[in-house]
């Protein structure tokens, strides 16, 4: 029987069908987009979002009543999944517990997660075949409260410069908030500690070249007008929103792939579920080549060794926030 949120609808995605309940429930109040609008958005960018999520353990950020309501951080796959939805088991050593997390292989997996009120998708930077060996190095430009998008742009230019010098191809995207992410595909030859150590060495080099960077370990110690190059996003079980993930904002912002030459002219608010389908239809997936552009992190590990000899080792893993909790 119909309710205020609408009668259920069935969506056909390739060879699969997903039943969407409460399709008319408003999730994003700024323009009034609904749960059905969210599902249709993910269908429109299906190939791109699956590429970003494929075979990765994925945490879900669920908003059962819309983005102005309760937010649920879901590690374990919600109950009631169809038989075709895959999972990958991950282990939380500190608690000696496991969780079976969503492992996307098909656009219908994403839409089914929307049916379960998922708005944001936060994958690991490793894959199901070997969850302990990252194949993605993540550069997170995290603006402090008094910094600006112009500051993010300045740091991004230096990031691009250093990547070019070491021969790495970076794939930038807006964070969906006020920051910028850059992903680099790497061979899965190292563990999380080494990838984080390499990321820290890279961040230090960017900081040497740009006075808008502050790498102070504790947030309270950072200059509020600067940008933190967050190497900690490469630690085990730290996740950030994937390319094409919608964020839990009233205007339904998207973490949007961008070209390097677009960064100086775009604004984070340009990319929403209202604007992205047409952009994707015109440009396709700007991250389509990422799997063919791998970079070995050995030069960055040499930088890390050099820094350690100079008296600046990478921060101790024991100081990381306790994100190892199994969660919901």
C-alpha positions, 0 to 999 in steps of 0.5 A: 500500500502506498505511503507518504514515501511512495509505493515500492518500485523495481529498478532493472540494472543490467541483468538484475532487479532491485526493489526500492522501498520508500522511493519518494522519501526526501534524502537531500532537502536543499533541492528535494532529491529523493531516495529514487533520485539517489538510486538513479544517480548511481545507475547513471555513473554505474561503470565509474562507481563500480570501478572505484569500488570493485573488489574492495571491502567497503564501509557504508554510511547509511542515512535511514531517514535522509541526510539530516537524520541519524548516520549509521557507519556500517561495516558488516553487510546489512541483512537481507542481501540478495544471493548475488551480493558479494562480501569480503571478510576482514579481520580486526586484530585488536579485537580478534573479530571479523566482519563481512563487508560489501564487495561491489562487483556490479552496479546493482550491488550499489543500488541495493545498498541505496535500498538499505539507505546507503548514501556514501561508499567508503572502500579500503585501499586494498582488494579482496584477493589480499586485503593486507596489501594496498594497491592504491595510494591516497593523497588527501588534502584536508583544509583546516577551518580557516583555509580556503579552496584557493589554498587547496588549489595551491597545494594541489599544484605542488602535489601534481608537480611532485607526482610528475617528478617521480613519474607517478600518475595521479587521479584527482577528485573533489572530496565532496566536502571542501578538500581534494583527493588524489589517487595513485595506483600502486602494485600490491607489493607492500603492507599498510605501514610501508604505504603510509610511510611512503605517503608521509615522505611525499607529504613532507616533500610537498610541505617543503615546497609549499607554505600552505601545508601543515603536517602537525600530528595533532589537529589542535596543533595545526595552523587553522589557515593551512592544509593537512596532507593526510597521509594517515588515510593510507593506514589499515582500515582508514577509508574515504569516500570513493570516486562518484560517492554522494556525500551526506550533505543537504545539496547532495554533493558528489566526490567528483573526478576532475582533470588537473586543468579543471581544478583552478576553475571548479568549486566543490559545490559544482558537483552534485547528483543534479549535475553529475549525470550530464557531466558523466555522459559527456566526459565518461569516467575520468578515472578510467585509466587508473588501473593501467598507470601503476607506480612503484613506491620505492622512491618514496620509501627511500625518501622516508629512509632519508628523513629517518636518517635526518631525524624525522621518522614517520609517526608511530602507528600506535598513535593512530585513532582507533578505527580498528573497531568492528563497528555495526 
